[in-house]
């Protein structure tokens, strides 16, 4: 069962644990069923790739980002650029938006 995730694609996040602790980056992909995210420039692993003419891949050793657990990232507040937890708020017109817990600013 996939639960609702507070982190979304293109969010700016701070890594709070692991080898890349303290790095900031943009979320490239969210894997809801596994509760993991892929962050740009974080948890980079080298992978050997076979050449494939049909896909235009030359082959060799390629560096690519690996997923990290959702609990190891915090979304950056758009106004203060500091890490914050995320909450939800229902507006007057009925829309549900994400807000930063520290400042109360909307993240949408």
Secondary structure as GFF3:
##gff-version 3
##sequence-region A 1 108
A	DSSP	beta_strand	12	15	.	.	.	ID=ss1
A	DSSP	beta_strand	24	31	.	.	.	ID=ss2
A	DSSP	beta_strand	36	39	.	.	.	ID=ss3
A	DSSP	beta_strand	44	49	.	.	.	ID=ss4
A	DSSP	beta_strand	60	65	.	.	.	ID=ss5
A	DSSP	beta_strand	68	69	.	.	.	ID=ss6
A	DSSP	three_ten_helix	70	72	.	.	.	ID=ss7
A	DSSP	beta_strand	73	76	.	.	.	ID=ss8
A	DSSP	beta_strand	83	84	.	.	.	ID=ss9
A	DSSP	beta_strand	86	90	.	.	.	ID=ss10
A	DSSP	beta_strand	96	100	.	.	.	ID=ss11
###
